[in-house]
Amino acid sequence: MNSLIPWVGGKGKLLWLIHKLAPSSYERFIDVFGGGGTVTLNHPLQHGCIEIYNDYNSNLTNLFCCVKNRTMALLKELGFLPLNSRDDFNVLFKFFSKDEFDDDYMKEELELTEVFLPPPEAEAIKKLMLERAPRGDVRRAADYFKLIRYSFSGGGKSFAGKPCDIRCFFHLIWKCARRFASVVVENKDFEDLIRQYDRKNAWIYCDPPYYEAEDCYQVEFPKEDHQRLHDVLLTCQGRVMVSYNYCSYICELYKEFYIYRTKRPNSMSQKADSEYEEVIITNYDPEQCAAQLNMFRMVCGAHDGEDIPYELIHTPEK
């Protein structure tokens, strides 16, 4: 399934290898850095398996919550938003950059308006503020959906400058709503989430912001967070899989894990035949899952990527 939004770092081209190296059995699946939801959407359905989608971006998790629980209201809201211009994009970008009022500060702003302005002017300003400020979850989800769809490469930072009819993507919202019907949507820090859901019968998949490429994402992820992620994963009871960009720092950081290296076409590069190297890191031996490979190929179409080479480049001592 395609995600309902484009997303920086989406795993569409790496799904075949993720499924190929997945553990053979588990009773809960945790997508810790869910992003655009591609991995969760394409996770093979298993009877009795609990699925958790998480992301620290509250605008993103609010969107998926509305897709799941308020599908009709979201479609209605988007149906009344057919605008498509650079000005529309700038308004949305300003709002999600927190340059406009939000609910946390509205009460204080209204009180200060009465203090600093005489009654006639204060009432007029308060009326404008109240008209502009209330944005329920559905309205915020619709605005965020537009922001991502109108932006260049789904980054949410610059206007794409091309026609975009939001209503053309309604079918993706319907499909996502059905697939997420039984998925638990969380908005937590990765360490808190992992400690909450980690069990011996869990498969924990992590796709953190890539090292020294954090500027491409919409949340901060300093070097300390890369270390913190490694440290909490090292203590996990369940099976762990992490996708990263290939670099010496990450390979050294995860020396207690199995590391597979692969490469794919670099869609962000202007150079012809440019490739991007990535690694899949696990705390278990994926070779033990060999009996499952054919099933995952049939269910997930993993054969589409089998012409892309991958290799085991590191085996832990323990």
Secondary structure, 3 states (H helix, E strand, C coil): CCCCCCCCCCCHHHHHHHHHCCCCCCCEEEECCCCCCHHHHCCCCCCCCEEEEECCCHHHHHHHHHHHHCHHHHHHHHHCCCCCCHHHHHHHHHHHCCCCCCHHHHHHHHHHHHHHCCHHHHHHHHHHHHHHCCCCHHHHHHHHHHHHHHEHHHCCCCECCCCCCHHHHHHHHHHHHHHHHHEEEECCCHHHHHHHHCCCCEEEEECCCCCCCHHHCCCCCCHHHHHHHHHHHHCCCCEEEEEEECCHHHHHHCCCCEEEEEEEECCCCCCCCCEEEEEEEECCCHHHHHHHHHHHHHHHCHHHHCCCCEEEEECCCC
